[in-house]
Amino acid sequence: PAPLFCAVGLMVSLAVASPYLMSREEIVPTRQSLLNFPMQVQQWQGSTFPLEKEYIETLRFDDYLLADYHAADGVPVNFYVAYYGSQRKGQSAHSPRTCIPGGGWEISSLRTMEVLANDAATTSLHVNRLVIQKADAKQIVYYWFKQRDRVLVNEYLVKFFLVWDALAKQRTDGALIRLSASVQPGHDEDEADRILVDFTKAVNPLMSRFVPD
């Protein structure tokens, strides 16, 4: 199968390239700390809260943001960014596809979708869209990986370009970006999607200040 073929190819590439990669000095670009991410983004008002110590020790990121953003007329959006200055020594972004089931949630739907740009000055964005459920609770989750100058939704491509950019650019920095919103009782998924699309359009133009291209 294609995924297995890709995985084997990546493992062989890593095995061949790893001695060379480890000997090279890595470039970690200048960036703003996620502590400075604005808590007012257009109509959205945010408030941060810390991750528990056990999660910080497991995820091993270099910087992170965890916040809830509220608009006047909708449910809150949970916004999480995990930034890694280097991903060549075992530290790397954890895919929500593997982390979410560990929290007791079940993934009932997974697909890729496009969030269209508002104007010609910004670009459209492809994201992974998950529907997750636990008992009577349901959430919609969007996530993508910003890796150097690329936005990726395929975990295999994330690993491939990690090796490629380490060789070509001496960089392995990048981040996971994840948004989620609850589907309220008596409402359908479209309402949560509308909220997540609006928030994605609001925050995406800001990301390069905190996760460099």
Secondary structure by P-SEA (a helix, b strand, c coil): caaaaaaaaaaaaaaacaaaaaabbbbbbbbbcccccccccccbbbbbbbccaaaaaaaccccccccccccccccbbbbbbbbbccccccbbbbbaaaaaaaacccccbbbbbbbccccccbbbbbbbbbbbbcccbbbbbbbbbbccccccccaaaaaaaaaaaaaacccccbbbbbbbbbbcccccaaaaaaaaaaaaaaccccccccccc
